[in-house]
Amino acid sequence: MQRDAVAGRMATVETSEVVAERSRAGWLSEGARAQIKEYAPTFLTEFAVMASQIVAYKLAAYFLGKQGFSEYALARRTVTLILPVTVLGMSVGLPRYIGFSNGRGDREAADRYFGATLWCAGGAAIVCLVLINLFPGLFSYLFFGSKSYRSLALPLSLMIVGLCEHAVACGYFRGHLQLNRANLLQFTNLAALPIVVLFLVHKSLSIALTFFGVVWIATSSLALSFTPLRTLSEKSGTEVRQLFSYGIQRVPGDFFLMALFTLPATIGAHLYGVERAGYVAFGLSLVAMIGGVFAPVGLVLLPKATTMLAEGAYGNLRAHVKSILRIAVAASLTIVVFAWTALPSAIHIYLGPEYEEVAPIARVLLFAALPYCVYLVVRNLVDAYHEYGVTAAILAVGLAAFLAGTYFGRHLFADIRLLLAAFVVSMLIIAGLSSWECTRILRVRSSQSN
């Protein structure tokens, strides 16, 4: 009897220890491990895309020379600026409406939303293709500062069509939570193919960019063959209006952000020449790549914040946002300090000694990376709380500040550093306004719950 009692007490102690150990590692529960397993491929894919951009710029500098490198950088920035006009916010709207329809068990409605997206985005892409090629001289002057670049109109328009198809296909897969397919398409088009194309086709920038567009159209069309393309023939007028109304509110915000990452190089091309503008475009790409580390946070934070707001868990939401923000600030600050310190040596190794002018320009732009990362995190709470495009308004203020600083500053100092400083200040304004709005939301909702 006594031995049985001792054994019982030992079993109780062992069980308590096991329970305590499990409670201490609660954040590594099966559910947490499943979430890590689910989201890790997306983060790895985005990192692969960032690494590919670095390698692609290296190949452009090696094969195309200084002038070709600058032209390549400007071409990629130009495509990034125009793309939101063709996508029309569908990259956000399509997954949302597909998920909403699937949640109601209405698969037919999900297919109709996909058909509506094909009509909206496809129509916009075709219009863009036609307009660019009808006015190639005007297009090249606006974005390259000279009509002599009119030969790039067709290649860039093909790239835009291919990326538009890519965005629709990825949106469909993510809406149905087919994340492996979406990540495979993302990796193929944005990580693998740019390196392959530049390595194999580098005699002419125009030919290389044409191959970009043709290959992207081919791979995206193949991906779309696994979607219900038959929905194009079905009536989806209601879905078109809903998607257009939802997406059009997000187009200005996408456009303002892309403009902020394109106009410094475009204005630089007009004021300081294509070569120096290419260096600015390269520095902007570094800032965008650093921000890209935190872009996947929105895949988790946006729906999580929406759920917590609906549940009234404002205290937990505040703690969650603060925790993520602290990690983002610490990580981005570490990356920026390391990049700022290593940049001259890295540029010398990466691009060559003749590109030493790139480092001072890129170093100034790196000061914008930290506020940009803060914005990428806190904007998810703003989007989760507001139905309308509040983030678009914030970005509009930042863009206006950049344009004002560039205009008035040019009359004071004819120096490219003023253009770079205007960009950094605009990012500080965007981060400050979005952080203020995030704090206001949490404060208001907490007071209402008390």
C-alpha positions as CSV (number, residue, x, y, z in Angstrom):
1,M,0.0,0.0,0.0
2,Q,2.7,2.4,1.0
3,R,4.7,1.5,-2.2
4,D,1.6,2.2,-4.3
5,A,1.0,5.5,-2.7
6,V,4.6,6.6,-3.3
7,A,4.4,5.5,-6.9
8,G,1.1,7.4,-7.2
9,R,2.8,10.5,-5.8
10,M,5.7,10.1,-8.2
11,A,3.3,9.8,-11.1
12,T,1.5,12.9,-10.0
13,V,4.8,14.8,-9.7
14,E,5.9,13.5,-13.2
15,T,2.6,14.5,-14.7
16,S,2.8,18.0,-13.1
17,E,6.4,18.4,-14.4
18,V,5.3,17.4,-17.9
19,V,2.3,19.8,-17.8
20,A,4.6,22.6,-16.5
21,E,7.1,21.9,-19.2
22,R,4.4,22.0,-21.8
23,S,3.0,25.2,-20.4
24,R,6.4,26.8,-20.5
25,A,6.8,25.9,-24.2
26,G,3.2,26.8,-25.0
27,W,4.2,29.0,-27.8
28,L,5.9,26.0,-29.4
29,S,2.7,23.9,-29.3
30,E,1.5,21.9,-32.2
31,G,-0.6,24.8,-33.4
32,A,2.4,27.2,-33.3
33,R,4.6,24.7,-35.1
34,A,1.9,24.2,-37.7
35,Q,1.7,28.0,-38.3
36,I,5.5,28.2,-38.7
37,K,5.4,25.3,-41.1
38,E,2.6,27.1,-43.0
39,Y,4.2,30.5,-43.3
40,A,7.9,29.6,-43.5
41,P,7.7,28.8,-47.3
42,T,6.2,32.2,-47.9
43,F,9.0,34.0,-46.0
44,L,11.7,31.8,-47.7
45,T,10.2,32.6,-51.1
46,E,10.3,36.3,-50.5
47,F,13.9,36.0,-49.3
48,A,14.7,34.1,-52.5
49,V,13.1,36.9,-54.5
50,M,15.3,39.5,-52.7
51,A,18.4,37.5,-53.3
52,S,17.5,37.2,-56.9
53,Q,17.2,41.0,-57.3
54,I,20.7,41.4,-55.9
55,V,22.1,38.8,-58.3
56,A,20.2,40.3,-61.2
57,Y,21.6,43.8,-60.6
58,K,25.1,42.2,-60.5
59,L,24.5,40.5,-63.8
60,A,23.2,43.7,-65.3
61,A,26.3,45.6,-64.2
62,Y,28.6,42.9,-65.5
63,F,27.0,42.2,-68.9
64,L,25.4,45.6,-69.8
65,G,28.0,48.1,-68.4
66,K,27.4,51.3,-66.4
67,Q,24.9,52.8,-68.9
68,G,23.0,49.5,-69.3
69,F,23.0,49.0,-65.6
70,S,21.3,52.3,-65.0
71,E,18.8,51.7,-67.8
72,Y,18.0,48.3,-66.4
73,A,17.4,49.7,-62.9
74,L,15.2,52.5,-64.3
75,A,13.2,50.0,-66.4
76,R,12.4,47.8,-63.3
77,R,11.4,50.9,-61.3
78,T,9.1,52.0,-64.1
79,V,7.3,48.6,-64.3
80,T,6.9,48.7,-60.6
81,L,5.2,52.2,-60.8
82,I,2.8,51.3,-63.6
83,L,1.8,47.8,-62.4
84,P,-0.7,48.9,-59.7
85,V,-2.7,50.7,-62.4
86,T,-3.3,47.4,-64.2
87,V,-3.8,45.2,-61.1
88,L,-6.4,47.7,-59.7
89,G,-6.0,46.4,-56.1
90,M,-7.2,42.9,-57.2
91,S,-4.1,41.3,-55.6
92,V,-5.8,42.1,-52.2
93,G,-9.5,42.1,-53.3
94,L,-9.4,38.7,-55.0
95,P,-8.1,36.6,-52.1
96,R,-10.4,38.5,-49.7
97,Y,-13.6,37.7,-51.7
98,I,-12.6,34.2,-52.5
99,G,-11.9,33.5,-48.8
100,F,-15.2,35.1,-47.9
101,S,-17.1,33.0,-50.4
102,N,-15.4,29.8,-49.3
103,G,-16.2,30.7,-45.7
104,R,-19.9,30.7,-46.7
105,G,-19.5,27.4,-48.6
106,D,-20.3,29.2,-51.9
107,R,-17.6,27.9,-54.4
108,E,-19.5,29.2,-57.4
109,A,-19.4,32.8,-56.0
110,A,-15.6,32.4,-55.5
111,D,-15.3,31.4,-59.2
112,R,-17.4,34.3,-60.3
113,Y,-15.1,36.7,-58.4
114,F,-12.1,35.1,-60.2
115,G,-13.8,35.7,-63.5
116,A,-14.6,39.3,-62.6
117,T,-10.9,39.8,-61.7
118,L,-9.8,38.4,-65.1
119,W,-12.1,40.9,-66.8
120,C,-11.0,43.9,-64.7
121,A,-7.2,43.2,-64.6
122,G,-7.1,41.8,-68.1
123,G,-8.9,44.8,-69.6
124,A,-6.6,47.2,-67.7
125,A,-3.5,45.4,-68.9
126,I,-4.6,45.4,-72.5
127,V,-5.4,49.2,-72.4
128,C,-1.9,49.8,-70.8
129,L,-0.3,47.7,-73.5
130,V,-2.0,49.6,-76.3
131,L,-1.4,53.1,-74.9
132,I,2.3,52.5,-74.2
133,N,2.9,51.3,-77.8
134,L,0.8,54.0,-79.4
135,F,2.8,56.7,-77.7
136,P,6.3,55.2,-77.2
137,G,8.1,58.5,-77.5
138,L,6.0,60.2,-74.8
139,F,6.3,57.1,-72.6
140,S,10.2,57.0,-72.9
141,Y,10.4,60.8,-72.3
142,L,8.3,60.6,-69.2
143,F,10.1,57.7,-67.5
144,F,13.6,57.9,-69.0
145,G,14.0,61.6,-69.7
146,S,14.6,61.1,-73.5
147,K,12.6,59.9,-76.5
148,S,15.6,57.8,-77.6
149,Y,14.4,55.0,-75.3
150,R,11.3,54.4,-77.3
151,S,12.5,50.9,-78.2
152,L,11.9,49.9,-74.5
153,A,8.1,50.6,-74.8
154,L,7.2,47.2,-76.2
155,P,9.4,45.2,-73.8
156,L,8.2,47.0,-70.7
157,S,4.5,46.7,-71.8
158,L,5.0,42.9,-72.2
159,M,6.6,42.8,-68.7
160,I,3.5,44.6,-67.3
161,V,1.1,42.2,-68.9
162,G,3.1,39.2,-67.6
163,L,3.2,40.5,-64.1
164,C,-0.5,41.4,-64.2
165,E,-1.2,37.7,-65.1
166,H,1.1,36.7,-62.3
167,A,-0.7,38.8,-59.7
168,V,-4.1,37.4,-60.7
169,A,-2.9,33.8,-60.6
170,C,-1.2,34.2,-57.2
171,G,-4.3,36.0,-55.8
172,Y,-6.5,33.0,-56.9
173,F,-4.1,30.5,-55.3
174,R,-3.8,32.4,-52.0
175,G,-7.6,33.0,-51.8
176,H,-8.0,29.2,-51.9
177,L,-5.1,28.8,-49.5
178,Q,-3.1,27.0,-52.1
179,L,0.0,28.6,-50.8
180,N,2.5,26.1,-52.3
181,R,1.3,26.9,-55.8
182,A,1.4,30.6,-55.2
183,N,4.9,30.4,-53.8
184,L,6.1,28.2,-56.6
185,L,4.8,30.7,-59.2
186,Q,6.4,33.6,-57.2
187,F,9.7,31.8,-57.0
188,T,9.7,30.9,-60.7
189,N,8.8,34.3,-62.1
190,L,10.5,36.7,-59.7
191,A,13.5,34.6,-58.3
192,A,14.6,32.1,-60.9
193,L,13.7,33.5,-64.3
194,P,15.3,37.0,-64.0
195,I,18.7,35.4,-63.3
196,V,18.3,32.8,-66.1
197,V,17.2,35.4,-68.6
198,L,20.0,37.9,-67.8
199,F,22.6,35.2,-67.9
200,L,21.5,33.8,-71.3
201,V,20.2,37.0,-73.0
202,H,22.4,40.0,-72.3
203,K,23.6,41.4,-75.7
204,S,20.9,44.0,-75.6
205,L,18.8,45.4,-72.8
206,S,15.7,45.7,-75.1
207,I,16.0,42.0,-76.0
208,A,16.5,40.9,-72.4
209,L,13.5,42.9,-71.2
210,T,11.4,41.4,-74.1
211,F,12.4,37.9,-72.9
212,F,11.3,38.9,-69.4
213,G,7.8,39.8,-70.6
214,V,7.4,36.8,-72.9
215,V,8.6,34.3,-70.3
216,W,6.4,35.9,-67.6
217,I,3.4,35.7,-69.8
218,A,4.1,32.1,-70.7
219,T,4.6,30.9,-67.1
220,S,1.6,32.9,-65.7
221,S,-0.6,31.6,-68.5
222,L,0.4,28.1,-67.6
223,A,-0.5,28.8,-63.9
224,L,-3.8,30.2,-65.0
225,S,-4.6,27.0,-66.9
226,F,-5.0,25.4,-63.4
227,T,-7.8,27.9,-62.6
228,P,-11.5,28.0,-63.7
229,L,-11.0,30.1,-66.9
230,R,-14.5,29.1,-68.0
231,T,-15.8,31.8,-65.6
232,L,-14.8,34.4,-68.2
233,S,-18.0,33.4,-70.1
234,E,-20.3,33.6,-67.0
235,K,-22.2,36.7,-65.9
236,S,-20.4,38.4,-63.1
237,G,-21.5,42.1,-63.3
238,T,-22.2,42.3,-59.5
239,E,-18.9,40.8,-58.7
240,V,-17.1,43.2,-61.1
241,R,-18.7,46.2,-59.3
242,Q,-17.9,44.8,-55.9
243,L,-14.3,44.1,-56.8
244,F,-13.8,47.4,-58.6
245,S,-15.3,49.4,-55.7
246,Y,-13.1,47.6,-53.2
247,G,-9.9,47.5,-55.3
248,I,-10.1,51.1,-56.7
249,Q,-9.8,52.5,-53.1
250,R,-6.4,50.7,-52.8
251,V,-5.0,51.7,-56.2
252,P,-4.1,55.3,-55.1
253,G,-2.2,53.9,-52.1
254,D,-0.3,51.4,-54.2
255,F,0.4,54.1,-56.8
256,F,1.6,56.6,-54.2
257,L,3.9,54.1,-52.6
258,M,5.3,53.0,-56.0
259,A,5.6,56.6,-57.0
260,L,7.7,57.3,-53.9
261,F,10.0,54.5,-54.9
262,T,10.2,55.6,-58.6
263,L,10.0,59.4,-58.8
264,P,13.4,60.0,-57.1
265,A,15.0,58.1,-60.0
266,T,12.7,59.5,-62.6
267,I,13.3,63.1,-61.5
268,G,17.0,62.3,-61.1
269,A,17.0,61.3,-64.8
270,H,15.7,64.6,-65.8
271,L,17.9,66.7,-63.5
272,Y,21.2,64.7,-63.3
273,G,21.2,62.3,-66.2
274,V,20.3,58.6,-66.6
275,E,23.6,57.3,-65.1
276,R,23.2,59.0,-61.7
277,A,19.5,58.3,-61.8
278,G,20.3,54.6,-62.1
279,Y,22.4,54.8,-59.0
280,V,19.4,56.4,-57.2
281,A,17.2,53.5,-58.5
282,F,19.7,51.0,-57.1
283,G,19.6,52.6,-53.7
284,L,15.8,52.7,-53.7
285,S,15.8,49.0,-54.5
286,L,18.0,48.4,-51.4
287,V,15.4,50.2,-49.3
288,A,12.6,48.1,-50.9
289,M,14.5,44.9,-50.4
290,I,15.0,45.6,-46.7
291,G,11.3,46.4,-46.4
292,G,10.6,43.2,-48.2
293,V,11.9,41.3,-45.2
294,F,8.8,42.5,-43.2
295,A,6.2,42.4,-46.1
296,P,5.1,38.8,-45.2
297,V,4.2,40.0,-41.7
298,G,1.0,41.4,-43.2
299,L,-0.1,37.9,-44.2
300,V,-0.4,37.1,-40.5
301,L,-0.9,40.4,-38.8
302,L,-3.7,41.7,-40.9
303,P,-6.1,38.8,-40.4
304,K,-5.0,38.4,-36.8
305,A,-5.6,42.1,-36.0
306,T,-9.0,41.9,-37.7
307,T,-10.0,38.9,-35.6
308,M,-8.8,40.5,-32.4
309,L,-10.7,43.7,-33.1
310,A,-13.9,41.7,-33.8
311,E,-13.4,39.7,-30.5
312,G,-12.7,42.9,-28.5
313,A,-9.3,41.5,-27.4
314,Y,-7.8,45.0,-27.5
315,G,-5.3,44.4,-24.7
316,N,-3.9,41.3,-26.4
317,L,-3.9,43.1,-29.7
318,R,-1.9,46.0,-28.2
319,A,0.6,43.6,-26.7
320,H,0.9,41.7,-30.0
321,V,1.5,44.8,-32.1
322,K,4.0,46.2,-29.7
323,S,5.9,42.8,-29.7
324,I,6.0,42.6,-33.5
325,L,7.0,46.3,-33.8
326,R,9.9,45.9,-31.3
327,I,11.2,43.0,-33.3
328,A,10.8,44.8,-36.6
329,V,12.6,47.9,-35.3
330,A,15.5,45.9,-33.8
331,A,15.9,43.8,-36.9
332,S,15.6,46.6,-39.4
333,L,18.0,48.8,-37.4
334,T,20.5,46.0,-37.3
335,I,20.2,45.4,-41.1
336,V,20.5,49.2,-41.8
337,V,23.6,49.6,-39.6
338,F,25.3,46.6,-41.2
339,A,24.4,47.7,-44.7
340,W,25.5,51.3,-44.1
341,T,28.9,50.1,-42.8
342,A,29.6,47.4,-45.4
343,L,28.1,49.2,-48.4
344,P,31.3,50.8,-49.9
345,S,33.2,47.5,-49.7
346,A,30.2,45.6,-50.9
347,I,29.7,47.9,-53.9
348,H,33.3,47.6,-54.8
349,I,33.1,43.8,-54.8
350,Y,29.5,43.5,-56.2
351,L,29.6,46.1,-59.0
352,G,33.3,46.9,-59.4
353,P,35.6,49.9,-58.6
354,E,34.1,52.1,-61.3
355,Y,30.8,52.2,-59.4
356,E,32.2,54.0,-56.3
357,E,29.7,56.9,-56.7
358,V,26.8,54.4,-55.9
359,A,27.8,54.0,-52.2
360,P,27.3,57.6,-51.1
361,I,23.9,57.8,-52.8
362,A,22.7,54.5,-51.4
363,R,24.0,55.3,-47.9
364,V,21.7,58.4,-47.7
365,L,18.7,56.4,-48.9
366,L,19.3,53.7,-46.3
367,F,18.2,56.1,-43.6
368,A,14.7,55.7,-45.1
369,A,14.7,51.9,-44.5
370,L,13.9,52.0,-40.8
371,P,10.8,54.2,-41.0
372,Y,9.7,52.2,-44.1
373,C,9.8,49.0,-42.2
374,V,7.8,50.5,-39.3
375,Y,5.2,51.6,-41.8
376,L,5.0,48.1,-43.3
377,V,4.2,46.7,-39.9
378,V,1.7,49.2,-38.4
379,R,-0.2,49.7,-41.7
380,N,-1.8,46.3,-41.2
381,L,-3.6,47.4,-38.1
382,V,-4.8,50.6,-39.9
383,D,-6.1,48.5,-42.8
384,A,-7.7,46.0,-40.5
385,Y,-9.6,48.7,-38.6
386,H,-10.6,51.1,-41.4
387,E,-12.9,50.0,-44.3
388,Y,-11.7,53.0,-46.4
389,G,-8.3,53.8,-47.7
390,V,-6.7,55.6,-44.8
391,T,-3.3,54.3,-45.6
392,A,-3.7,55.8,-49.1
393,A,-4.3,59.2,-47.5
394,I,-1.2,58.8,-45.4
395,L,0.9,57.9,-48.4
396,A,-0.6,60.9,-50.3
397,V,0.8,63.2,-47.5
398,G,4.2,61.5,-47.8
399,L,4.3,61.9,-51.6
400,A,3.2,65.5,-51.4
401,A,6.0,66.2,-48.9
402,F,8.5,64.5,-51.2
403,L,7.4,66.6,-54.2
404,A,7.3,69.8,-52.2
405,G,10.8,69.2,-50.8
406,T,12.1,68.4,-54.3
407,Y,10.6,71.4,-55.9
408,F,11.5,74.0,-53.3
409,G,14.8,72.4,-52.5
410,R,15.9,72.5,-56.1
411,H,15.7,76.3,-56.0
412,L,18.0,76.3,-53.0
413,F,20.6,73.7,-53.7
414,A,21.3,72.0,-57.1
415,D,22.5,68.9,-55.4
416,I,21.2,65.3,-55.8
417,R,21.5,64.9,-52.0
418,L,18.5,67.2,-51.6
419,L,16.5,64.8,-53.7
420,L,17.6,61.9,-51.5
421,A,16.8,63.8,-48.3
422,A,13.3,64.6,-49.5
423,F,12.7,60.8,-49.9
424,V,14.0,60.1,-46.4
425,V,11.8,62.8,-44.9
426,S,8.7,61.5,-46.7
427,M,9.3,58.0,-45.3
428,L,9.6,59.5,-41.8
429,I,6.3,61.3,-42.3
430,I,4.6,58.1,-43.5
431,A,5.9,56.1,-40.5
432,G,5.0,58.8,-38.0
433,L,1.4,59.3,-39.3
434,S,0.7,55.5,-39.5
435,S,2.1,54.9,-36.0
436,W,0.0,57.8,-34.7
437,E,-3.1,56.3,-36.2
438,C,-2.2,52.8,-34.9
439,T,-1.8,54.3,-31.4
440,R,-5.1,56.2,-31.7
441,I,-7.0,53.0,-32.8
442,L,-5.7,51.0,-29.9
443,R,-6.4,53.8,-27.4
444,V,-10.0,54.4,-28.7
445,R,-10.9,50.7,-28.8
446,S,-9.5,50.1,-25.3
447,S,-11.5,53.0,-23.9
448,Q,-14.6,51.8,-25.5
449,S,-14.1,48.3,-24.0
450,N,-13.8,49.7,-20.5
